[in-house]
């Protein structure tokens, strides 16, 4: 590769890096909200897979007929909502990074 070609490649890489940083900053302010148990547990995650809010319907923590809170069910609902929200957040991030890199992000292992 000649010097001009190398210079053009470096410019493209620099532009791609700036685009990726812009997308990364944008993803901090984009949110995915997922529910489980028909809305008993709601989890909000930003585009960087950070949990920013968890809302729990008080009914989930009320005692059942046996006087006990069903912690196993509550934990399952929480895990389900978190996994759904994080999964959709990852999909959103991958789509945005693919757009920013012209599809290269999916073909370069360890890029993200």
Secondary structure as the mmCIF struct_conf table of DSSP 4:
data_model
#
loop_
_struct_conf.conf_type_id
_struct_conf.id
_struct_conf.beg_label_comp_id
_struct_conf.beg_label_asym_id
_struct_conf.beg_label_seq_id
_struct_conf.end_label_comp_id
_struct_conf.end_label_asym_id
_struct_conf.end_label_seq_id
HELX_RH_AL_P HELX_RH_AL_P1 UNK A 3 UNK A 27
TURN_TY1_P TURN_TY1_P1 UNK A 28 UNK A 29
STRN STRN1 UNK A 31 UNK A 36
TURN_TY1_P TURN_TY1_P2 UNK A 37 UNK A 40
STRN STRN2 UNK A 41 UNK A 46
TURN_TY1_P TURN_TY1_P3 UNK A 47 UNK A 48
BEND BEND1 UNK A 49 UNK A 49
STRN STRN3 UNK A 51 UNK A 56
HELX_RH_3T_P HELX_RH_3T_P1 UNK A 58 UNK A 61
BEND BEND2 UNK A 62 UNK A 62
TURN_TY1_P TURN_TY1_P4 UNK A 65 UNK A 66
BEND BEND3 UNK A 67 UNK A 67
HELX_RH_AL_P HELX_RH_AL_P2 UNK A 71 UNK A 101
TURN_TY1_P TURN_TY1_P5 UNK A 102 UNK A 103
HELX_RH_3T_P HELX_RH_3T_P2 UNK A 104 UNK A 107
BEND BEND4 UNK A 108 UNK A 108
TURN_TY1_P TURN_TY1_P6 UNK A 109 UNK A 110
#
